[in-house]
Amino acid sequence: MKVKEAVKLAKEHILDLFAEEDIRNLGLEEVEFDEEAKEWVVTLGFSRPWNELESLNNMTRGIAQFRTNQLSQRSYKVVRISDDSLHRIISVKNREVFS
């Protein structure tokens, strides 16, 4: 599988998995190939509607605070995909981001 195919598969899986949460701003953050495990490791970031509203409410505290809240309100997921012929989703895990 090529890198673009792995990213596309990861995005489709996240959109399907979190469909009921109406996620927004889905974007690629990182991608790498784990040679030992023969798996693609794709990190995606997105926001949820309730987090966007919370960030907007915090805007009254100032632009610097608003920017900090925007970053912290984003969710990051690491999707592992097998590079075999089945292209199975191995796992979806949280990626913690510390500011």
N, C-alpha and C positions, 0 to 999 in steps of 0.2 A: 504494500500500500504506500502511496506517496503522501507527503506531508499535508497537502491540501485536502486529500480524501479523509485523512484522519481528523483534521480540524472540522470538516463538514459533518462527519459522522458524530463527533463529540457535540457539536452545536445542535444537531437534530435530536440527539438523545436528551440533552439538557432541556430543550424546548418542550419535548414530549413529557419528560419526567416532572417538570415544574409548570405544566400547562395551566393547572388550576390556580396558580399563584400569580398569573399574568405578569411574568417577569419582563423586564425592559432593558434596553441598552446592552444586549448580549454582545460581548466582544472577546476576542482572543487576547490573552495576556502572555502566555508562554507555551512553547511546544518543544518537546525533545523526544528522542528515541532511546529507550532503555535497551542497549545491546544485549545485556545479560538475560533479561526477562523476555526479550523480543516483543516489547510492548511500546505503543505510543503513549506518551504522558502529555496530556493537553490541559492547560489551565485556562479556564474561562471566567470572566467576571460579568456580573449583571446586577441590576437593582430591582427592587420590588416596589410596587406602588406606595405602600405604607411608609417605606423608608424615604422615598422622595418627598412626601408631605412633611415628614419630620425634619428633613434637612431644610426645607423651605421655611418652616416655622422658626428654625434656629437662625435664619438669615438676619433677623433683627439684632442679633448679638454682634454682628460685624462680619465683614468679608472674610477675614482670616478664619474665624470660627466656622463660617459657612463652608469654606473649602475643606477644612478638617473633617467636618461632619459628612460631606459628600463622599470623601474617601472611605471613612469608616462605615458608611451605610451600604457600601457595595458588598455583595457576596462573591466569593471566589470558590470555584469547584475544580478539583483535579480529576480528570477523566482518564482512566487507563484503558487502552484498547489493544487487544491482541493483534499481532501482525500476521497471524495465520490466515488461511483462506476463509475462515468464518468471520473474521473481524468482530469478535465478541467484545462487548463492554465488560471489562473485568471489575471495575469499581468506579464509584463516584464518591470523593471525599472532600471535606472542607479544607480550604487553604487559609490558614490564619495569616492576617497581615497586621504587623505591628508598626505603629507610626512613631 
